[in-house]
Amino acid sequence: MKNEEETLDPSDWTEVRELAHRMVEDAVRHLDELRERHVWQPIPEDVRARFRTPLPTDPRPLGDVYEELRTNMLPYAMGNIHPRFWGWYMGSGNFTGALGDFLAAIDGSNLGGGSTAAAMIDMQVIDWFKEMMEFPSTASGTLTSGGSVANLLAHTITRNMMAGVDVRAEGILGLARPLRFYASDQVHSCHQKALETLGLGARSLRMVPSDERQRIDLSALEAAIAEDRAAGLAPVCVIGTAGTTNTGATDDLRALAAICRREGLRFHVDGCIGAFLKIAPENRALVAGIELADSIALDPHKWLHTPFEAGCVLVRDAERHFETFEMHGEYLQLQTRGMIAGKFLADYGLELSRGFKALKIWMSLKENGAAKPGV
C-alpha cells in the first residue's frame, strides 16, 4: 500500500480557516480590552511549570496548541503595549504591523536577496528612511533586528575604512595603531559591546564627560582627541547620541559634525531613540545636524511603533558599505536575469538569511503617512 505524502499542510483547510478567524477575533478583543487589564503581572508557578515540559513527540490539534498559548502566554506579557507602561524606552507596536508580520510569513521570502517584490519593499523602506533623515539618495542602508546591530554594522564600516590596512584580509592584528572611538558618558552600552565584538576592545571607546544638560562636552572631546593622537593612538570616529537612554538628551550634532570634518574623523549618530524627531514639524530642530552624519542608527520599533523587532542603519558612502560586507560563495553568484538578479541585500550586513521585517514598516507608513501627528 502506497504511503500518503508527508506534509506540514493542514489536513483540513476549512478547520484551519475557522481557527485563524478565531485567532484574529481574539487578538482584536485582546487589544480592545487592553486598558482594563494589569500592565504586568507575575507568572504563577503552575504556568511556569507548563513551559518546562519535555519535547513533544506526538501531534496535537492546532486548536489545543492555540488554547495553551491563549491561556498561558497572553496574560503574562511584558506590558509595553499598555498605555500605562513606563518602564524603559520601548515602542508599543501597532495592529497593522502585526498583520504585516503575518503576511510576511505567508510570503515566506528570504530577504538575503533576489528579484522579488519583498526585496523591492525592503529597498523602498530604506529609501523612505533616507528621505526622512535628509540623506542623499545615493546613500545605502539595511534593516536590522534593532539598534545594537545597526550600531555594530556602522562601527564595522568605520573600522574597515579607517584601519589603514585591509582588515578583511589581515584582521585587527594588522592595525598599526589602536583605534579610538569617542562618545559621551551617556552613550548606550551597545557601543562598547560592538567594539568588543569587533576585536577592538572596550578601551577603544573613550567616554567623554557630559555637560550639565547630559550632552557630550565639546571641549573635553577635542582635548581627548588631541591627547590620544599625541599618545600614538588613531582617533577614527565620534558617536553622537540623538536621545540618550538615561534622559533623552541629544548631543550638539552640528558641532560634532564640524569637529569630525576638522579632525578627519567619521561621524556616527546613534538615533535609536530620537532620530525620528526629524519628521516632527515642531521639534525637528532638536536633532538638527543628524543629516550631516556618515551613518545613522534608527529604531522603527520605538517612535514609529513597529512591532519588535525592527532596526536600521543608514550609510552615506554606499560603496564602502558594500565593500565591508559583500561576499558570495559559488552557490550565490549574481545574475543579470531571473530570481537572483539585481541587488543582493545580504551584501550590506551580516545576515544571509533575512526576515521580511520591512513589510510591517511599509504597511504602517502607507496607512498612516509620515505626517500623522504622534508618529
C-alpha positions in Angstrom: 0.0 0.0 0.0 1.4 3.4 -1.0 2.1 5.8 1.8 0.5 9.2 1.8 2.8 12.1 1.1 4.2 13.7 4.3 3.4 17.4 4.5 3.1 20.2 7.0 -0.1 21.4 5.3 -3.2 21.2 7.4 -5.3 18.1 6.8 -8.4 20.2 6.8 -8.1 23.8 5.5 -11.6 24.7 6.4 -10.9 23.9 10.1 -7.7 25.9 10.0 -9.6 28.8 8.3 -12.1 28.9 11.2 -9.3 28.7 13.8 -7.4 31.5 12.1 -10.5 33.7 12.1 -10.9 33.0 15.8 -7.3 34.0 16.4 -7.8 37.3 14.7 -11.1 37.9 16.7 -9.3 37.1 19.9 -6.4 39.3 19.0 -8.7 42.3 18.3 -10.5 41.7 21.6 -7.2 41.4 23.5 -6.1 44.8 22.2 -9.6 46.4 22.6 -9.7 45.4 26.3 -6.1 46.2 27.0 -6.8 49.2 29.2 -8.9 47.1 31.6 -6.0 44.7 32.4 -2.9 45.0 34.5 0.2 46.5 32.9 2.1 43.4 34.1 1.5 40.5 36.4 3.8 37.8 37.7 3.7 34.3 36.2 2.2 31.8 38.6 4.4 28.7 39.3 1.8 26.3 37.7 2.1 28.3 34.4 5.9 28.3 34.6 5.8 24.6 35.0 3.9 24.2 31.7 6.9 25.7 29.9 9.3 23.2 31.4 7.7 20.1 29.8 9.8 17.8 27.6 10.0 17.9 23.8 6.6 16.9 22.3 6.8 13.8 20.1 3.2 13.2 19.2 0.9 15.6 17.3 -1.8 17.6 19.0 -4.7 19.5 17.4 -3.7 23.1 16.5 -6.7 24.4 18.4 -5.3 22.8 21.6 -1.9 24.4 20.9 -3.5 27.8 20.4 -5.6 27.4 23.6 -2.5 26.7 25.6 -0.9 29.9 24.3 -4.0 32.0 24.8 -4.2 30.9 28.4 -0.5 30.7 29.4 1.2 33.4 27.2 -1.1 36.4 26.5 -1.9 37.3 30.2 1.8 37.4 31.1 3.4 39.7 28.5 6.0 42.4 29.3 3.2 45.1 29.2 5.0 47.5 26.9 1.9 47.8 24.6 -0.2 49.0 27.6 -0.7 52.8 27.7 0.4 52.9 31.4 3.7 51.1 30.7 6.6 53.5 31.7 9.5 51.0 32.1 12.4 51.7 29.8 12.0 53.2 26.3 10.0 50.8 24.2 7.6 51.0 21.4 4.1 49.7 21.7 3.7 48.2 18.3 0.6 48.5 16.1 -2.0 46.1 14.8 -1.3 46.9 11.2 2.4 45.9 11.8 1.2 42.7 13.4 -0.8 41.9 10.2 2.4 42.8 8.2 4.4 40.2 10.2 1.7 37.6 9.4 1.7 38.5 5.7 5.5 38.5 5.6 5.4 35.0 7.0 2.9 33.9 4.4 5.0 35.4 1.6 7.9 33.4 3.1 10.7 35.2 1.2 14.3 35.1 2.4 15.3 38.8 2.2 19.0 37.9 1.7 18.4 38.8 -1.9 16.5 38.0 -5.1 14.3 39.7 -7.6 11.1 39.7 -5.6 8.5 42.2 -4.6 9.6 41.7 -1.0 13.1 42.9 -1.8 11.7 45.9 -3.5 9.6 46.8 -0.5 12.7 46.4 1.7 14.7 48.8 -0.5 11.8 51.3 -0.6 11.6 51.4 3.2 15.3 52.2 3.2 14.7 55.0 0.7 11.9 56.4 2.9 14.2 56.4 5.9 16.9 58.2 3.8 14.3 60.8 2.8 13.2 61.2 6.5 16.8 61.8 7.6 17.6 64.1 4.6 20.3 61.7 3.5 21.3 61.7 -0.2 19.5 59.3 -2.5 22.9 57.7 -3.3 23.3 56.6 0.3 22.7 53.0 1.4 21.3 51.2 4.4 19.9 47.9 5.7 17.3 46.8 8.1 18.4 45.1 11.3 17.0 43.5 14.4 17.4 46.7 16.3 19.8 49.5 17.3 22.5 47.2 18.7 23.1 45.5 15.4 22.6 48.8 13.5 25.4 50.4 15.5 27.6 47.3 15.2 27.3 47.5 11.4 28.2 51.2 11.4 31.3 50.6 13.5 32.4 47.7 11.4 32.3 50.0 8.3 34.3 52.7 10.3 36.9 50.1 11.5 37.5 48.9 7.9 37.6 52.3 6.4 39.9 53.9 9.0 42.2 51.0 9.8 44.9 51.8 7.3 45.1 48.1 6.4 42.8 45.6 4.7 41.1 44.4 7.8 39.0 41.8 5.9 42.3 40.1 4.8 44.7 40.9 7.6 42.4 41.1 10.7 42.9 43.6 13.5 46.4 42.2 14.1 47.4 44.2 11.1 46.5 47.6 12.7 49.5 49.9 13.0 47.9 51.8 15.9 45.0 51.2 18.2 41.7 52.8 17.0 39.7 55.2 19.2 36.0 56.0 19.1 34.5 58.8 21.2 31.1 59.2 22.8 29.6 60.8 25.9 29.4 59.0 29.2 25.7 58.8 28.5 26.1 56.6 25.4 24.3 53.3 25.2 26.2 50.2 26.3 25.7 48.5 22.9 28.6 50.6 21.5 31.1 49.1 23.9 29.7 45.6 23.1 30.0 46.3 19.4 33.7 47.4 19.7 34.4 44.4 21.9 32.8 42.1 19.2 34.9 43.8 16.5 38.0 42.8 18.4 39.0 46.4 19.3 38.3 46.1 23.0 36.4 48.2 25.5 39.2 50.7 25.8 38.8 51.6 22.1 35.7 53.5 23.2 36.7 56.6 25.1 33.9 58.0 27.3 33.9 61.8 27.3 32.3 63.7 30.2 28.9 65.1 29.6 27.8 68.7 30.4 25.0 70.0 32.7 22.5 69.0 30.0 23.8 65.5 29.7 25.3 66.2 26.3 28.9 65.4 25.3 31.2 68.2 26.4 32.7 69.5 23.2 35.9 71.0 24.8 36.6 67.7 26.6 36.1 65.8 23.3 38.6 67.9 21.4 41.1 67.6 24.3 40.6 63.8 24.3 41.2 63.6 20.6 44.4 65.7 20.8 45.6 63.7 23.8 45.1 60.3 22.1 46.9 61.5 18.9 49.9 62.7 21.0 50.0 59.2 22.6 50.2 57.5 19.2 46.6 56.3 19.0 44.4 56.6 16.0 41.1 58.6 16.6 38.6 57.4 13.9 35.0 58.2 14.9 32.8 60.4 17.1 29.5 58.8 18.2 26.8 61.4 18.7 23.6 60.5 20.5 20.2 61.7 19.4 18.3 60.8 22.5 20.2 59.2 25.4 18.5 56.2 27.2 19.0 57.8 30.6 17.4 61.2 30.0 16.6 61.7 26.3 19.4 64.3 25.9 20.7 65.0 22.4 24.2 66.0 21.6 25.0 69.1 19.6 25.1 67.2 16.3 26.1 70.2 14.2 29.1 70.9 16.4 30.1 67.3 16.4 29.9 67.2 12.6 32.2 70.3 12.4 34.7 68.7 14.8 34.7 65.5 12.7 35.3 67.4 9.5 38.2 69.3 11.0 39.8 66.3 12.6 39.3 63.9 9.7 37.0 61.6 11.7 33.9 59.7 10.8 30.6 61.0 12.4 28.1 58.3 13.5 24.8 59.2 15.2 23.0 56.7 17.5 19.5 57.9 16.7 17.7 54.9 18.0 15.6 57.0 20.5 15.4 60.4 18.9 16.2 60.3 15.2 12.6 60.2 14.0 12.1 63.7 15.5 13.5 64.7 12.1 10.0 64.3 10.7 8.2 66.2 13.5 7.4 69.7 12.3 7.6 71.3 15.7 10.6 69.6 17.3 12.8 68.6 14.4 15.3 71.3 15.5 16.2 69.1 18.4 18.1 66.7 16.0 19.4 69.4 13.7 22.7 68.1 12.1 21.7 64.5 12.0 21.7 64.8 8.2 25.4 65.6 8.3 26.3 62.1 9.8 28.3 59.5 7.9 26.0 56.9 9.4 22.8 56.8 11.5 21.3 54.0 13.6 17.5 54.0 13.8 14.9 52.1 15.7 11.5 52.0 13.9 10.2 49.8 16.8 10.3 52.8 19.0 8.7 56.1 17.8 7.3 54.5 14.6 5.7 51.8 16.8 6.7 49.0 14.5 6.2 45.6 16.3 9.5 44.2 17.5 11.9 43.7 16.0 12.9 46.4 13.5 16.1 48.5 13.3 18.0 50.2 10.5 21.4 51.7 9.7 21.9 54.3 7.0 25.3 54.8 5.5 26.3 57.8 3.4 29.1 56.0 1.5 27.2 53.2 -0.2 30.4 51.8 -1.9 32.3 51.4 1.4 29.2 49.9 3.0 29.1 47.3 0.2 32.8 46.6 0.4 32.6 45.9 4.1 30.1 43.0 3.9 30.0 41.8 0.3 30.7 38.1 -0.1 29.4 35.4 -2.4 30.0 31.7 -2.4 29.8 29.7 -5.7 26.2 29.0 -4.8 25.2 32.7 -4.9 26.8 34.2 -8.0 24.9 37.3 -9.0 23.0 37.1 -12.3 21.6 39.6 -14.7 18.2 37.9 -15.0 16.0 35.5 -13.1 15.2 35.2 -9.5 18.7 36.0 -8.2 19.2 39.1 -10.4 19.8 42.6 -9.1 20.9 44.0 -5.7 21.8 41.3 -3.1 20.6 42.7 0.3 22.8 40.3 2.3 25.8 42.3 0.9 25.0 45.1 3.3 25.0 43.3 6.6 25.9 40.1 8.5 22.8 38.0 7.7 22.4 35.9 4.6 19.0 34.7 5.9 17.0 37.8 6.5 13.3 38.0 7.5 10.9 40.3 5.7 10.6 42.8 8.5 10.2 45.7 6.0 6.6 44.8 5.3 5.3 45.8 8.8 7.1 49.2 8.5 5.9 49.7 4.9 2.2 48.9 5.7 2.1 51.2 8.7 3.7 54.1 6.9 1.4 53.6 3.9 -1.6 53.5 6.3 -0.7 56.5 8.5 1.6 58.7 6.5 4.8 60.3 7.9 2.9 63.5 8.7 0.5 61.8 11.1 0.6 63.6 14.5 2.2 61.5 17.1 4.1 59.3 14.7 
